[in-house]
């Protein structure tokens, strides 16, 4: 995908100090998302990466109202999104914000036909009659590489890649402005992953979509995204231009993530030294004080264990300064690490 760094983007989604905790009872709670702030500009793709359990999917679902917010705010354009969505709120916001789910098997109702699955949003959120809905469904199935006569079939009759295309059609048939892609390729074969990514690329350009792209594969996220945000144990540790974060990582956690990313050349992959993260990820129930990565960080020092680092703006090079001046952007590279504070 082409990365546009030539002009400033107007913010479309603003997340400010967002918190999502899950109450376990007896005074215990899971700290799934803690004090996350992130801005996504119009027509921008922001990639969100991190280990399993870091809170990436929870952040996306909380943003779209699938989970209630514990604290903090989120804005879409000039409007503040509800802390707890009602049926009326979903009616208001679903046509503008949608989600492509991770698992193409469990995310489709096996008792509904493809036509019913893809057309459900139109039936609920528009004034189209049944014939018009069917026409739109047929058109969208064609756009995502399927056939119009697939409308009468059920999900179990399709492969994983075809099911994910059905999920994409379901999310985009309402022509939303913003889409959360929750690991949309992780359950697919490599060849099918490329097909789905290329499809999203085409639709992004033709529809002017803004995407929050959640994934494990840093190489894919770098290819897809304009900016990359790195999440660890519910908090953001680094945010910046996707190429810079991938090729010049600053936070120790980002460095290890990039180092553990497989090389496409098998000979290079076999020859390079293994990169692993030592230690165990702390429990999200008993979050340690100080830096959450301290117990696994190869560059830890005493301050890290007692003082929580803030996600601070960092202008490190002349190139960074030139880009900020050119874009007029309020979204410089940010790092949450005492090595840079």
Buried (B, 14 or more C-beta within 10 A) or exposed (E): BEBEBEEBBEBBBBBBEBBBBBEEEEEEBBBBBBBBBBBBBBBBBBBBBBBEBBBBBBBBBBBBBBBEBBEBBBBBBEEEBBBEBEEEEBEBBBBBBBBBBBBBBEBBEEEBBBBBBBBBBBEEBBEBEEEEBBBBBBEBBEBBBBEBEBBEBBBEEBEBBBBBBBBBBBBBBBEBBBBBBBBBBBBBEEEBBEBBBEBBBEBBEEBEBBBBBBBBBBBBBBBBBBBBBBBBBBBBBBBBBBBBBBEBBBBBBBBBBBBEBEEEEEEEEEEEEEEEBEEEBBEBEEBBEBBBBBBBBEEBEEBBBEEBBEBEEBEBEEEBEEBBEEBEBEBBBBBBBBBBE
